[in-house]
Amino acid sequence: MAFGRSERRSRSAAVDPMTLKILVAGGFGVGKTTLVGAVSEIRPLRTEERLTEAGRPVDDLEGVEGKTTTTVVMDFGRITLKEELVLYLFGTPGQDRFWFLWDELALGALGAVVLADTRRLSDSFAAIDYFERRGLPFTVAVNCFEGADRHPPENVREALDLDPDVPVMLCDARHKDSVRDVLIAVVEHAMRVGARQREPALP
């Protein structure tokens, strides 16, 4: 069946969307699975298992005593920011014993979100150190849990000893619009870093 000329033109003008890979990292129980689920336009892939008594000696539950499951491989979701831009989200496992998976998950990533909890801020250091060593641009997003003290982003930056150009923002990992703002910040920051790296060196 022949297509009309206008339909042929519209089909030829269609452009495949750009797809970018973003990691979502942070400490155990900080809200990574919640963040991916809140914003994903597909049913998120989750690899959660129930916490058991056998894991108590190695899983630090201080501050998240009510947590009953943990991600053992990754979370996966997708969001279309614009018609021509799609983000694939890979949530990393937060426990030390699963960090060997991070190298595989980080392959091909444009940038990362480091999700932080001010009640357990030191749990963010491992993810920050990892992305700094790899040279992968990241944005710190402070998940504003109910009952947790609210701190200005600059205070969080100082506490985490971050470089001045690393974006720090407050968010609610349960709310799609809040998470979307974080992801836009990650993409914009990564693009700026990439543009600086491509600038020719001065003679």
Backbone as ProteinMPNN parsed JSONL, in Angstrom:
{"seq_chain_A": "MAFGRSERRSRSAAVDPMTLKILVAGGFGVGKTTLVGAVSEIRPLRTEERLTEAGRPVDDLEGVEGKTTTTVVMDFGRITLKEELVLYLFGTPGQDRFWFLWDELALGALGAVVLADTRRLSDSFAAIDYFERRGLPFTVAVNCFEGADRHPPENVREALDLDPDVPVMLCDARHKDSVRDVLIAVVEHAMRVGARQREPALP", "coords_chain_A": {"N_chain_A": [[0.857, -1.194, 0.0], [0.659, 2.146, -0.94], [2.125, 5.064, 0.554], [0.884, 8.351, 1.3], [2.277, 11.462, 0.058], [2.721, 13.407, 2.059], [2.698, 11.855, 4.37], [4.912, 10.247, 3.917], [6.905, 12.179, 4.055], [6.668, 13.003, 6.752], [7.369, 10.684, 8.072], [10.013, 10.327, 7.228], [11.106, 12.558, 8.364], [11.042, 12.031, 11.017], [12.881, 11.589, 13.995], [15.029, 9.46, 15.765], [14.903, 9.264, 19.295], [17.346, 10.712, 21.544], [19.091, 8.706, 23.789], [20.001, 8.482, 27.154], [22.034, 7.391, 29.838], [21.606, 7.279, 33.288], [22.861, 7.078, 36.551], [21.594, 6.203, 39.779], [22.531, 6.669, 42.914], [23.732, 6.084, 46.294], [23.53, 5.871, 49.908], [22.529, 3.003, 51.938], [19.072, 2.506, 52.142], [18.321, 5.108, 51.482], [16.475, 5.95, 49.633], [16.547, 5.323, 46.92], [15.24, 3.355, 45.318], [12.624, 4.244, 45.612], [12.806, 6.76, 44.362], [13.37, 6.09, 41.64], [11.045, 4.659, 41.04], [9.096, 6.633, 41.372], [9.299, 8.317, 39.191], [9.449, 6.864, 36.841], [8.185, 6.017, 33.652], [7.544, 3.55, 32.809], [6.775, 0.302, 34.134], [8.775, -0.096, 36.882], [11.789, -2.041, 36.967], [12.662, -4.048, 39.582], [14.918, -5.36, 41.983], [14.579, -6.442, 44.591], [15.089, -7.932, 47.788], [14.031, -9.582, 50.774], [15.162, -8.423, 53.926], [17.119, -10.321, 56.167], [17.733, -12.138, 59.24], [20.271, -13.178, 59.043], [21.662, -11.271, 57.655], [21.99, -9.145, 59.365], [24.455, -8.705, 60.821], [26.046, -7.449, 58.872], [24.573, -5.495, 57.608], [23.886, -2.213, 58.123], [21.41, -0.917, 59.956], [20.835, 1.312, 61.364], [18.923, 4.134, 61.906], [17.256, 3.475, 59.815], [15.47, 1.555, 60.712], [12.971, 0.484, 60.172], [13.089, -0.565, 57.649], [12.547, -3.228, 55.406], [13.297, -4.529, 53.106], [15.834, -4.887, 50.519], [17.764, -3.642, 47.773], [19.355, -5.802, 45.557], [20.629, -6.051, 43.133], [19.939, -4.054, 41.018], [17.854, -1.153, 40.385], [15.616, -0.294, 37.754], [14.46, 2.091, 35.453], [12.582, 4.299, 33.241], [12.379, 7.51, 31.733], [10.887, 9.994, 29.743], [12.148, 12.995, 28.988], [11.941, 15.009, 27.083], [10.499, 14.937, 23.781], [12.605, 14.153, 22.194], [14.48, 13.199, 23.953], [15.399, 10.711, 26.092], [15.726, 9.226, 29.246], [17.44, 6.588, 30.797], [17.272, 5.011, 33.815], [19.326, 3.773, 36.335], [19.349, 2.322, 39.311], [21.611, 1.915, 41.907], [22.73, -0.755, 44.103], [22.795, -0.226, 47.638], [24.315, -1.305, 49.713], [27.472, -2.219, 51.149], [28.415, -4.785, 50.44], [27.517, -5.219, 47.883], [28.827, -3.547, 46.178], [30.562, -4.295, 44.183], [29.146, -4.477, 41.868], [28.889, -1.963, 40.845], [30.763, -1.012, 38.936], [30.021, -2.289, 36.552], [27.431, -1.253, 36.211], [28.013, 1.424, 35.865], [29.111, 1.701, 33.35], [29.074, 3.487, 30.369], [27.475, 5.512, 31.359], [26.082, 8.809, 31.508], [25.948, 10.551, 33.668], [25.304, 10.989, 37.226], [23.068, 10.667, 40.033], [23.553, 11.405, 43.371], [21.941, 10.376, 46.019], [21.051, 11.684, 49.109], [20.773, 11.535, 52.683], [20.192, 13.567, 55.349], [20.253, 12.664, 57.932], [21.955, 10.557, 57.915], [24.373, 11.377, 56.714], [27.033, 10.747, 56.233], [26.929, 8.371, 54.878], [26.881, 8.994, 52.25], [29.424, 9.438, 51.335], [30.88, 7.306, 50.151], [29.702, 6.902, 47.585], [30.12, 9.438, 46.449], [32.946, 9.579, 46.45], [33.441, 7.462, 44.695], [32.371, 8.348, 42.19], [33.846, 10.666, 41.816], [36.429, 9.599, 41.525], [36.12, 8.202, 39.124], [35.609, 10.254, 37.428], [33.022, 10.901, 36.717], [30.347, 13.004, 36.137], [28.208, 14.307, 38.696], [25.22, 14.957, 40.594], [24.204, 16.064, 43.768], [21.437, 15.117, 45.569], [19.377, 15.93, 48.144], [17.349, 13.985, 49.974], [14.367, 14.803, 51.353], [13.329, 13.687, 54.113], [10.462, 13.058, 56.188], [10.426, 14.582, 59.342], [13.164, 14.82, 59.434], [15.915, 17.061, 59.885], [16.047, 20.113, 58.078], [18.491, 21.347, 55.945], [20.308, 24.041, 54.504], [21.314, 23.901, 51.052], [24.017, 24.759, 50.671], [25.177, 24.304, 53.143], [25.1, 21.537, 53.201], [26.795, 21.011, 51.055], [29.222, 21.932, 52.124], [29.522, 20.165, 54.289], [29.861, 17.765, 52.956], [32.136, 18.262, 51.604], [32.303, 19.136, 48.873], [33.168, 19.959, 45.459], [32.906, 23.321, 44.155], [31.379, 23.437, 41.792], [29.65, 21.303, 41.754], [26.309, 20.452, 41.605], [23.929, 20.902, 44.223], [20.913, 19.983, 45.628], [17.619, 20.128, 47.107], [15.166, 17.575, 47.495], [12.181, 15.565, 47.029], [11.915, 12.303, 47.031], [9.637, 10.887, 46.52], [7.994, 12.252, 44.85], [7.114, 12.967, 41.555], [7.587, 15.368, 40.034], [9.55, 16.646, 41.541], [11.664, 14.798, 41.423], [12.085, 14.789, 38.672], [13.113, 17.374, 38.287], [15.593, 17.064, 39.524], [16.823, 15.184, 37.823], [16.978, 16.625, 35.433], [18.803, 18.554, 36.265], [21.06, 16.932, 36.59], [21.604, 16.101, 33.932], [22.073, 18.6, 32.678], [24.304, 19.499, 34.144], [26.177, 17.479, 33.539], [26.423, 17.884, 30.777], [27.586, 20.424, 30.743], [30.053, 19.865, 31.977], [31.101, 18.083, 30.098], [31.329, 19.787, 27.878], [33.306, 21.55, 28.772], [35.464, 19.826, 28.926], [35.894, 19.299, 26.283], [36.857, 21.633, 25.296], [39.486, 23.278, 23.574], [42.884, 23.172, 24.662], [44.698, 25.972, 25.941], [47.394, 27.504, 24.155]], "CA_chain_A": [[0.0, 0.0, 0.0], [1.494, 3.34, -1.052], [1.853, 6.134, 1.491], [0.781, 9.684, 0.715], [3.54, 12.205, 0.094], [2.895, 14.077, 3.354], [3.04, 10.846, 5.373], [6.306, 9.849, 3.693], [7.764, 13.237, 4.574], [6.659, 13.004, 8.214], [8.129, 9.518, 8.529], [11.436, 10.553, 7.004], [11.565, 13.623, 9.246], [11.088, 11.544, 12.391], [14.238, 11.361, 14.483], [15.084, 8.612, 16.946], [15.284, 10.064, 20.465], [18.638, 10.463, 22.187], [18.932, 7.986, 25.048], [21.105, 8.711, 28.077], [22.036, 6.531, 31.018], [21.863, 7.997, 34.527], [22.889, 6.245, 37.747], [21.031, 6.737, 41.022], [23.363, 6.021, 43.931], [23.623, 6.622, 47.645], [23.622, 4.907, 50.989], [21.475, 2.025, 52.178], [17.83, 3.045, 52.686], [18.209, 6.55, 51.269], [15.318, 6.244, 48.803], [16.855, 5.165, 45.485], [14.153, 2.607, 44.681], [11.471, 5.144, 45.6], [13.041, 7.787, 43.343], [13.196, 5.517, 40.3], [9.639, 4.317, 40.875], [8.254, 7.827, 41.325], [9.408, 9.056, 37.932], [9.503, 5.988, 35.678], [6.964, 5.912, 32.853], [7.292, 2.125, 32.65], [6.826, -0.375, 35.428], [10.205, -0.248, 37.185], [12.372, -3.33, 37.305], [13.243, -4.0, 40.925], [15.539, -6.62, 42.403], [14.593, -6.365, 46.048], [14.94, -9.138, 48.591], [13.753, -9.273, 52.17], [16.274, -8.485, 54.867], [17.027, -11.481, 57.048], [18.581, -12.101, 60.436], [21.647, -13.498, 58.657], [22.322, -10.076, 57.145], [22.103, -8.084, 60.368], [25.832, -8.328, 61.168], [26.716, -6.67, 57.824], [23.689, -4.429, 57.145], [23.697, -1.198, 59.151], [20.026, -0.457, 59.904], [20.648, 2.471, 62.232], [18.235, 5.22, 61.213], [16.263, 2.922, 58.879], [15.102, 0.301, 61.366], [11.738, -0.029, 59.602], [13.304, -1.084, 56.303], [12.427, -4.685, 55.405], [13.83, -5.083, 51.855], [17.022, -4.216, 50.007], [18.089, -3.886, 46.374], [20.528, -6.668, 45.501], [21.313, -5.878, 41.85], [19.705, -2.689, 40.558], [16.521, -0.731, 39.968], [15.676, 0.219, 36.392], [13.274, 2.808, 35.001], [12.771, 5.151, 32.063], [11.569, 8.719, 31.69], [11.071, 10.847, 28.576], [12.167, 14.399, 29.393], [11.369, 15.669, 25.914], [10.243, 13.939, 22.742], [13.86, 13.683, 21.62], [15.441, 12.878, 25.007], [14.922, 9.671, 27.008], [16.707, 8.827, 30.253], [17.344, 5.272, 31.422], [17.728, 5.169, 35.19], [19.846, 2.556, 36.956], [19.581, 2.507, 40.736], [22.64, 1.009, 42.404], [22.533, -1.267, 45.47], [23.449, 0.672, 48.589], [25.116, -1.973, 50.734], [28.88, -2.416, 50.801], [28.698, -6.092, 49.857], [27.099, -5.266, 46.484], [29.494, -2.491, 45.422], [31.282, -4.836, 43.019], [28.276, -4.311, 40.697], [28.849, -0.568, 40.393], [31.559, -0.813, 37.725], [29.201, -2.704, 35.408], [26.317, -0.322, 36.055], [28.504, 2.748, 35.483], [29.568, 1.726, 31.958], [28.242, 4.234, 29.435], [26.605, 6.495, 32.016], [26.377, 10.232, 31.309], [26.103, 11.2, 34.962], [24.711, 10.265, 38.35], [22.464, 11.316, 41.202], [23.893, 10.862, 44.685], [20.833, 10.69, 46.916], [21.604, 11.813, 50.457], [19.873, 11.672, 53.829], [20.966, 14.355, 56.312], [20.375, 11.911, 59.188], [23.054, 9.602, 57.711], [25.073, 12.035, 55.616], [28.315, 10.076, 55.956], [26.688, 7.261, 53.959], [27.032, 9.495, 50.877], [30.833, 9.602, 50.958], [31.365, 6.238, 49.264], [29.24, 7.178, 46.224], [30.8, 10.642, 45.972], [34.331, 9.196, 46.15], [33.439, 6.595, 43.52], [32.162, 9.13, 40.972], [34.994, 11.565, 41.655], [37.548, 8.818, 40.994], [35.824, 7.847, 37.735], [35.399, 11.461, 36.637], [31.642, 10.913, 36.234], [29.627, 14.138, 36.74], [27.091, 13.91, 39.553], [24.473, 15.953, 41.355], [23.761, 15.577, 45.07], [20.039, 15.437, 45.864], [19.073, 15.627, 49.539], [15.982, 13.497, 50.107], [13.817, 15.461, 52.545], [12.472, 12.771, 54.858], [9.656, 13.667, 57.245], [11.07, 14.532, 60.646], [14.603, 15.106, 59.34], [16.252, 18.481, 59.852], [16.307, 20.676, 56.747], [19.714, 22.139, 55.91], [20.509, 24.696, 53.213], [22.239, 23.15, 50.182], [25.419, 25.135, 50.858], [25.659, 23.611, 54.34], [25.336, 20.144, 52.796], [28.008, 21.035, 50.231], [30.382, 22.054, 53.003], [29.649, 18.944, 55.086], [30.324, 16.691, 52.08], [33.4, 18.715, 51.003], [32.119, 19.039, 47.432], [33.665, 21.036, 44.615], [31.886, 24.367, 44.007], [30.522, 23.295, 40.613], [28.738, 20.16, 41.889], [24.985, 20.912, 42.048], [23.314, 20.317, 45.412], [19.53, 20.437, 45.681], [16.692, 19.402, 47.959], [14.138, 16.906, 46.707], [11.335, 14.563, 47.661], [12.038, 11.167, 46.115], [8.317, 10.305, 46.28], [7.216, 13.115, 43.966], [7.642, 12.934, 40.194], [8.112, 16.664, 39.59], [10.79, 16.905, 42.268], [12.688, 13.922, 40.857], [12.346, 15.268, 37.308], [14.018, 18.531, 38.396], [16.928, 16.537, 39.838], [17.376, 14.542, 36.626], [17.337, 17.703, 34.504], [20.041, 19.145, 36.783], [22.157, 16.001, 36.305], [21.91, 16.176, 32.497], [22.664, 19.91, 32.384], [25.645, 19.538, 34.731], [27.041, 16.595, 32.758], [26.679, 18.535, 29.496], [28.566, 21.507, 30.977], [31.359, 19.243, 32.213], [31.561, 17.561, 28.816], [31.722, 20.903, 27.018], [34.605, 22.048, 29.259], [36.502, 18.844, 28.586], [36.145, 19.347, 24.833], [37.486, 22.901, 24.923], [40.927, 23.122, 23.29], [43.799, 23.757, 25.656], [45.387, 27.195, 25.508], [48.807, 27.244, 23.832]], "C_chain_A": [[0.882, 1.228, 0.0], [1.093, 4.364, -0.012], [1.696, 7.435, 0.724], [2.084, 10.432, 0.895], [3.778, 12.84, 1.45], [3.276, 13.07, 4.439], [4.467, 10.372, 5.196], [7.25, 10.894, 4.255], [7.832, 13.196, 6.095], [7.451, 11.82, 8.766], [9.626, 9.734, 8.341], [11.991, 11.617, 7.924], [11.672, 13.164, 10.693], [12.52, 11.2, 12.777], [14.166, 10.47, 15.714], [15.532, 9.447, 18.141], [16.688, 9.721, 20.944], [18.364, 9.77, 23.522], [20.186, 8.151, 25.891], [20.926, 7.838, 29.311], [22.436, 7.34, 32.249], [21.851, 7.003, 35.687], [22.223, 6.972, 38.911], [21.706, 5.974, 42.157], [23.142, 6.679, 45.284], [23.653, 5.508, 48.661], [22.415, 3.986, 51.079], [20.252, 2.724, 52.758], [17.601, 4.508, 52.435], [17.041, 6.921, 50.358], [15.53, 6.075, 47.315], [15.732, 4.442, 44.74], [12.9, 3.466, 44.574], [11.611, 6.188, 44.504], [12.8, 7.242, 41.938], [11.721, 5.217, 40.041], [8.738, 5.525, 40.72], [8.216, 8.462, 39.944], [9.314, 8.17, 36.698], [8.159, 5.9, 34.976], [6.662, 4.465, 32.467], [7.287, 1.507, 34.044], [8.283, -0.649, 35.774], [10.586, -1.708, 37.412], [13.041, -3.193, 38.662], [13.805, -5.37, 41.276], [15.69, -6.598, 43.913], [14.408, -7.743, 46.669], [14.688, -8.723, 50.037], [15.035, -9.364, 52.998], [16.05, -9.648, 55.831], [17.925, -11.293, 58.262], [20.037, -12.362, 60.078], [22.398, -12.268, 58.184], [22.541, -8.995, 58.179], [23.55, -7.738, 60.747], [26.515, -7.439, 60.126], [25.872, -5.528, 57.297], [23.428, -3.456, 58.29], [22.299, -0.605, 59.018], [19.78, 0.759, 60.801], [20.042, 3.617, 61.43], [17.202, 4.752, 60.216], [15.771, 1.578, 59.423], [13.841, -0.32, 60.773], [11.892, -0.635, 58.222], [13.315, -2.608, 56.327], [12.976, -5.334, 54.136], [15.068, -4.301, 51.441], [17.225, -4.58, 48.546], [19.381, -4.697, 46.301], [21.246, -6.619, 44.152], [21.149, -4.438, 41.376], [18.205, -2.441, 40.486], [16.662, -0.175, 38.557], [14.356, 0.896, 36.044], [13.61, 3.68, 33.805], [11.857, 6.358, 32.159], [11.912, 9.488, 30.418], [11.009, 12.295, 29.041], [11.567, 15.283, 28.313], [11.216, 14.606, 24.841], [11.53, 13.34, 22.208], [14.891, 13.28, 22.672], [14.821, 11.911, 26.013], [16.052, 9.309, 27.963], [16.404, 7.412, 30.735], [18.008, 5.375, 32.795], [18.138, 3.818, 35.764], [20.149, 2.869, 38.418], [20.556, 1.469, 41.257], [22.247, 0.437, 43.762], [23.351, -0.433, 46.449], [24.366, 0.012, 49.584], [26.53, -2.263, 50.233], [29.108, -3.716, 50.041], [28.265, -6.217, 48.405], [27.814, -4.218, 45.621], [30.256, -3.009, 44.206], [30.448, -4.697, 41.743], [28.357, -2.911, 40.093], [29.621, -0.355, 39.095], [30.768, -1.193, 36.479], [28.082, -1.697, 35.157], [26.781, 1.041, 35.539], [28.935, 2.837, 34.022], [28.581, 2.488, 31.081], [27.345, 5.279, 30.054], [27.052, 7.92, 31.709], [26.685, 10.919, 32.631], [25.356, 10.415, 36.026], [24.03, 11.222, 39.315], [23.029, 10.626, 42.433], [22.796, 11.315, 45.634], [21.346, 10.64, 48.349], [20.485, 11.974, 51.482], [20.663, 12.396, 54.909], [21.101, 13.646, 57.66], [21.52, 10.909, 59.128], [23.94, 10.122, 56.58], [26.381, 11.336, 55.259], [28.146, 8.895, 54.998], [26.851, 7.684, 52.503], [28.48, 9.502, 50.405], [31.31, 8.55, 49.963], [30.957, 6.504, 47.815], [29.956, 8.394, 45.646], [32.243, 10.316, 45.587], [34.397, 8.37, 44.866], [33.315, 7.423, 42.241], [33.278, 10.142, 40.746], [36.182, 10.815, 41.059], [37.339, 8.478, 39.515], [35.692, 9.065, 36.838], [34.0, 11.545, 36.054], [30.893, 12.055, 36.911], [28.435, 13.652, 37.568], [26.468, 15.133, 40.215], [24.063, 15.33, 42.671], [22.332, 16.062, 45.299], [19.738, 14.993, 47.29], [17.6, 15.239, 49.629], [15.41, 14.003, 51.427], [12.809, 14.539, 53.237], [11.674, 13.538, 55.91], [10.362, 13.481, 58.58], [12.551, 14.796, 60.623], [14.825, 16.609, 59.305], [16.517, 18.924, 58.419], [17.54, 21.575, 56.83], [19.841, 22.795, 54.545], [21.503, 23.909, 52.363], [23.701, 23.499, 50.395], [26.007, 24.505, 52.113], [25.957, 22.141, 54.037], [26.605, 20.054, 51.959], [29.26, 21.079, 51.105], [30.614, 20.77, 53.796], [30.198, 17.786, 54.261], [31.631, 17.044, 51.369], [33.362, 18.592, 49.475], [32.777, 20.199, 46.697], [32.547, 22.057, 44.373], [30.937, 24.149, 42.835], [29.577, 22.108, 40.693], [27.379, 20.664, 42.376], [24.521, 20.16, 43.292], [21.899, 20.863, 45.503], [18.718, 19.569, 46.63], [15.636, 18.745, 47.085], [13.277, 16.03, 47.601], [11.263, 13.397, 46.694], [10.706, 10.507, 45.813], [7.549, 11.046, 45.192], [7.873, 13.247, 42.597], [8.265, 14.25, 39.783], [9.441, 16.986, 40.261], [11.932, 16.075, 41.7], [13.065, 14.382, 39.451], [13.302, 16.45, 37.329], [15.444, 18.085, 38.678], [17.572, 15.955, 38.587], [17.77, 15.586, 35.571], [18.649, 18.349, 34.946], [21.239, 18.256, 36.493], [22.582, 16.116, 34.845], [22.602, 17.494, 32.17], [24.088, 20.007, 32.922], [26.615, 18.686, 33.922], [27.383, 17.204, 31.404], [27.696, 19.664, 29.65], [29.96, 20.938, 31.18], [31.93, 18.719, 30.904], [32.034, 18.65, 27.885], [33.07, 21.468, 27.445], [35.725, 21.109, 28.872], [36.849, 18.863, 27.111], [36.808, 20.641, 24.392], [38.976, 22.689, 24.667], [41.782, 23.799, 24.346], [44.479, 24.995, 25.083], [46.842, 26.887, 25.211], [49.731, 27.794, 24.892]], "O_chain_A": [[1.766, 1.352, 0.848], [-0.088, 4.537, 0.287], [2.277, 7.619, -0.345], [2.895, 10.098, 1.759], [4.902, 12.825, 1.952], [4.075, 13.378, 5.322], [5.168, 10.118, 6.175], [8.271, 10.56, 4.857], [8.91, 13.333, 6.674], [8.119, 11.933, 9.794], [10.42, 9.362, 9.205], [13.18, 11.614, 8.243], [12.316, 13.824, 11.509], [13.268, 10.606, 12.0], [13.343, 10.694, 16.601], [16.449, 10.258, 18.013], [17.161, 8.597, 20.775], [17.505, 10.204, 24.29], [21.302, 7.981, 25.399], [19.808, 7.587, 29.76], [23.474, 8.003, 32.257], [20.94, 6.182, 35.795], [22.282, 8.198, 39.011], [21.477, 4.777, 42.335], [22.455, 7.694, 45.398], [23.787, 4.335, 48.31], [21.416, 4.171, 50.384], [20.361, 3.45, 53.746], [16.764, 5.116, 53.102], [16.65, 8.087, 50.311], [14.771, 6.627, 46.519], [15.323, 4.867, 43.66], [12.195, 3.422, 43.566], [10.649, 6.475, 43.792], [12.103, 7.866, 41.139], [11.209, 5.487, 38.954], [7.727, 5.462, 40.02], [7.218, 9.076, 39.567], [9.115, 8.686, 35.598], [7.122, 5.729, 35.617], [5.628, 4.191, 31.859], [7.741, 2.121, 35.01], [8.964, -1.362, 35.038], [9.819, -2.495, 37.967], [13.886, -2.321, 38.861], [13.242, -6.402, 40.912], [16.795, -6.72, 44.443], [13.68, -8.592, 46.154], [15.088, -7.639, 50.462], [15.868, -10.248, 52.801], [14.924, -9.915, 56.251], [18.769, -10.397, 58.297], [20.941, -11.834, 60.725], [23.623, -12.207, 58.288], [23.221, -8.009, 57.894], [23.843, -6.565, 60.976], [27.471, -6.739, 60.459], [26.396, -4.66, 56.599], [22.828, -3.821, 59.301], [22.029, 0.131, 58.069], [18.637, 1.182, 60.973], [20.584, 4.019, 60.401], [16.351, 5.537, 59.8], [15.669, 0.596, 58.687], [13.659, -1.534, 60.863], [10.928, -1.167, 57.672], [13.996, -3.217, 57.152], [13.11, -6.557, 54.082], [15.323, -3.204, 51.937], [16.9, -5.69, 48.124], [20.385, -4.327, 46.909], [22.372, -7.105, 44.045], [22.122, -3.684, 41.338], [17.397, -3.37, 40.52], [17.714, 0.357, 38.202], [13.278, 0.358, 36.3], [14.769, 3.788, 33.405], [10.713, 6.256, 32.603], [13.082, 9.618, 30.059], [9.95, 12.776, 29.442], [10.785, 16.19, 28.596], [11.741, 13.501, 24.975], [11.566, 12.174, 21.815], [16.052, 13.044, 22.336], [13.851, 12.241, 26.696], [17.192, 9.111, 27.544], [15.259, 7.08, 31.042], [19.165, 5.778, 32.908], [17.389, 2.844, 35.686], [21.096, 3.594, 38.722], [20.348, 0.271, 41.069], [21.504, 1.08, 44.503], [24.456, 0.01, 46.135], [25.137, 0.703, 50.25], [26.746, -2.518, 49.048], [29.903, -3.754, 49.102], [28.596, -7.204, 47.748], [27.449, -4.022, 44.462], [30.561, -2.239, 43.295], [30.994, -4.791, 40.644], [27.938, -2.7, 38.955], [29.178, 0.408, 38.237], [30.836, -0.5, 35.464], [27.819, -1.333, 34.01], [26.029, 1.734, 34.854], [29.108, 3.939, 33.502], [27.392, 2.17, 31.054], [26.53, 5.881, 29.355], [28.248, 8.207, 31.656], [27.575, 11.766, 32.706], [24.843, 9.325, 35.772], [24.363, 12.404, 39.402], [22.991, 9.399, 42.531], [22.726, 12.486, 46.009], [21.995, 9.675, 48.753], [19.404, 12.479, 51.18], [21.7, 11.898, 55.348], [21.978, 13.994, 58.45], [22.007, 10.458, 60.165], [24.221, 9.409, 55.616], [26.786, 11.338, 54.097], [29.115, 8.464, 54.374], [26.947, 6.834, 51.617], [28.738, 9.565, 49.203], [32.059, 8.863, 49.037], [31.775, 6.349, 46.908], [30.356, 8.383, 44.482], [32.712, 10.727, 44.525], [35.299, 8.554, 44.048], [34.083, 7.215, 41.301], [33.617, 10.443, 39.602], [36.868, 11.339, 40.181], [38.298, 8.47, 38.743], [35.666, 8.93, 35.614], [33.795, 12.18, 35.02], [30.807, 12.084, 38.139], [27.744, 12.707, 37.187], [27.096, 16.18, 40.371], [23.618, 14.182, 42.698], [22.052, 17.258, 45.232], [19.834, 13.807, 47.605], [16.715, 16.061, 49.391], [15.916, 13.665, 52.497], [11.606, 14.603, 52.982], [12.144, 14.537, 56.454], [10.831, 12.393, 58.913], [13.157, 14.981, 61.678], [14.009, 17.346, 58.753], [17.136, 18.198, 57.641], [17.617, 22.457, 57.686], [19.518, 22.177, 53.53], [22.438, 23.314, 52.9], [24.555, 22.617, 50.308], [27.199, 24.201, 52.154], [26.926, 21.573, 54.54], [27.4, 19.13, 52.13], [30.23, 20.361, 50.861], [31.753, 20.332, 53.961], [30.911, 16.929, 54.782], [32.174, 16.23, 50.622], [34.265, 18.02, 48.864], [32.925, 21.29, 47.247], [31.369, 21.698, 44.385], [29.801, 24.624, 42.872], [28.77, 21.915, 39.785], [27.299, 21.248, 43.457], [24.693, 18.946, 43.401], [21.701, 22.077, 45.46], [19.081, 18.429, 46.919], [15.252, 19.293, 46.052], [13.597, 15.787, 48.765], [10.619, 13.494, 45.649], [10.637, 9.647, 44.936], [6.562, 10.53, 44.667], [9.048, 13.598, 42.496], [9.368, 14.26, 39.236], [10.348, 17.531, 39.632], [13.039, 16.58, 41.515], [14.24, 14.364, 39.087], [14.202, 16.535, 36.494], [16.395, 18.653, 38.141], [18.746, 16.209, 38.32], [18.789, 15.434, 34.898], [19.505, 18.656, 34.117], [22.32, 18.757, 36.184], [23.772, 16.218, 34.547], [23.609, 17.506, 31.462], [24.977, 20.529, 32.249], [27.739, 19.107, 33.648], [28.51, 17.06, 30.929], [28.565, 19.843, 28.796], [30.934, 21.452, 30.631], [33.118, 18.892, 30.631], [33.026, 18.477, 27.176], [33.89, 21.826, 26.6], [36.82, 21.553, 28.526], [37.957, 18.493, 26.722], [37.271, 20.75, 23.257], [39.653, 22.009, 25.438], [41.438, 24.866, 24.855], [44.794, 25.054, 23.894], [47.467, 26.102, 25.923], [50.949, 27.662, 24.778]]}, "name": "protein", "num_of_chains": 1, "seq": "MAFGRSERRSRSAAVDPMTLKILVAGGFGVGKTTLVGAVSEIRPLRTEERLTEAGRPVDDLEGVEGKTTTTVVMDFGRITLKEELVLYLFGTPGQDRFWFLWDELALGALGAVVLADTRRLSDSFAAIDYFERRGLPFTVAVNCFEGADRHPPENVREALDLDPDVPVMLCDARHKDSVRDVLIAVVEHAMRVGARQREPALP"}
